[in-house]
Amino acid sequence: MLLITPTCISCKKTIQNDEEVYVKLRYPKRKGITEIKAFLNLEGTFICEECSKEKFEK
């Protein structure tokens, strides 16, 4: 799963380690998620902090 690099859907910036992000995803149908990073990479879309501030301040 390390081959997937998370990127912001607005500015296409690569998300760095320990960076604050917002993730849009559907609530999972399955119980128990053991690999959170893998689940987020496969099911979620990332928005970096700068883009979220621009989007939500309007």
For each residue, the residues with C-beta under 8 A, 3 or more apart:
1: 4 35 37 38 41
2:
3:
4: 1 41 42
5: 14 15
6: 14 15 21 40 41 46
7: 12 13 14 15 46
8: 11 12 13 15 21 46 47 48 51
9: 12 45 46 47
10: 47 48 51 55
11: 8 48 50 51
12: 7 8 9
13: 7 8 48
14: 5 6 7
15: 5 6 7 8 19 21 46 48
16: 19
17:
18:
19: 15 16 48 49
20: 49
21: 6 8 15 46 47 48 49
22: 46 47 49 52
23: 40 44 45 46 47
24: 44 45 47
25: 40 43 44 45
26: 43
27:
28: 33 39 43
29:
30: 33
31:
32:
33: 28 30 36 39
34:
35: 1 38 39
36: 33 39 40
37: 1 40 41
38: 1 35 41 42
39: 28 33 35 36 42 43 44
40: 6 23 25 36 37 43 44 46
41: 1 4 6 37 38 44
42: 4 38 39
43: 25 26 28 39 40
44: 23 24 25 39 40 41
45: 9 23 24 25
46: 6 7 8 9 15 21 22 23 40
47: 8 9 10 21 22 23 24 51 52 55
48: 8 10 11 13 15 19 21 51 52
49: 19 20 21 22 52 53
50: 11 53 54
51: 8 10 11 47 48 54 55
52: 22 47 48 49 55 56
53: 49 50 56 57
54: 50 51 57 58
55: 10 47 51 52 58
56: 52 53
57: 53 54
58: 54 55
